[in-house]
Amino acid sequence: LRSCRIVALSSRAGTGVQLKTSEALELGLPAVATTVSCRGFTAMPANVTRADTAEAFATELAARVAAIRAGDRQRVDGATFMALQRQALADALERGLAAAR
């Protein structure tokens, strides 16, 4: 995955957070993703575009590939993004536990 220039996250069904989505985000890779592929995350980094129809997905993927070929790597600091996601999860768990007390 580290050698990829872009990741297509095209899941259309399923449950839970997908490992491939988590790995791509942690590595800071640019991606085009369906909403289903993004489930479980509170936000997406700027280098991830959501597209849920086949036409929109293909259009967005082609646009990102063109930008990358033109020299825009589109990578972000994935470790910082994932740290923010872990903190959001910890905060949500704490609120849930507090409400249950």
C-alpha positions in Angstrom: 0.0 0.0 0.0 2.9 2.4 0.7 3.9 2.4 -2.9 0.5 3.5 -4.1 0.0 7.0 -5.4 -3.8 6.9 -4.8 -6.3 4.4 -3.3 -9.7 3.6 -4.6 -12.0 2.7 -1.6 -15.1 1.5 -3.4 -17.0 -0.6 -0.8 -20.7 -0.6 -1.3 -21.8 -2.9 1.6 -20.5 -4.2 4.9 -20.2 -3.1 8.6 -17.5 -1.7 10.8 -14.3 0.2 10.0 -12.4 -1.3 7.0 -8.8 -2.1 7.5 -7.9 -0.9 4.0 -9.5 2.5 4.7 -7.7 2.8 8.1 -4.4 1.9 6.5 -4.7 4.4 3.6 -5.6 7.2 6.0 -2.8 6.3 8.4 -0.3 6.4 5.6 -1.7 9.8 4.4 -2.5 8.5 1.0 -5.0 10.3 -1.3 -8.2 8.4 -2.0 -11.6 8.4 -3.5 -14.0 6.6 -1.3 -17.6 5.7 -1.0 -19.5 6.7 2.1 -19.6 3.1 3.2 -15.8 2.9 3.0 -15.6 5.9 5.4 -17.9 4.5 8.1 -16.6 4.7 11.6 -14.6 7.9 11.0 -15.7 11.3 12.4 -14.1 13.2 9.5 -12.0 12.6 6.4 -8.7 14.4 5.6 -8.6 16.9 2.7 -7.0 14.4 0.4 -10.0 12.0 0.5 -13.0 12.6 -1.8 -16.3 10.9 -1.3 -18.2 9.6 -4.3 -21.1 7.2 -4.2 -22.2 6.7 -7.8 -20.0 4.9 -10.3 -19.9 8.0 -12.5 -18.9 10.3 -9.7 -16.3 7.8 -8.4 -14.7 7.5 -11.9 -14.7 11.2 -12.4 -13.1 12.0 -9.0 -10.6 9.2 -9.3 -9.5 10.5 -12.8 -9.2 14.0 -11.5 -7.0 13.0 -8.6 -4.8 10.8 -10.8 -4.4 13.7 -13.3 -3.3 16.0 -10.4 -0.9 13.4 -9.1 0.6 13.0 -12.6 1.0 16.7 -12.8 3.2 16.6 -9.7 0.7 17.1 -6.8 1.5 14.2 -4.5 -1.6 14.9 -2.4 -0.3 13.2 0.7 -1.1 14.4 4.2 0.2 13.6 7.7 -1.7 10.4 8.3 -0.4 9.9 11.8 -1.8 13.2 13.0 -5.2 12.4 11.4 -5.3 9.0 13.1 -4.3 10.6 16.5 -7.3 12.9 16.1 -9.6 10.0 15.3 -8.4 8.1 18.4 -9.0 11.1 20.6 -12.5 11.5 19.1 -13.2 7.9 19.9 -11.8 8.2 23.5 -14.0 11.3 24.0 -17.1 9.6 22.7 -16.5 6.6 25.0 -16.0 8.8 28.0 -19.3 10.7 27.2 -21.0 7.3 26.8 -19.7 6.0 30.1 -20.5 9.2 31.9 -24.1 9.0 30.6 -24.4 5.4 31.8 -23.3 6.2 35.4 
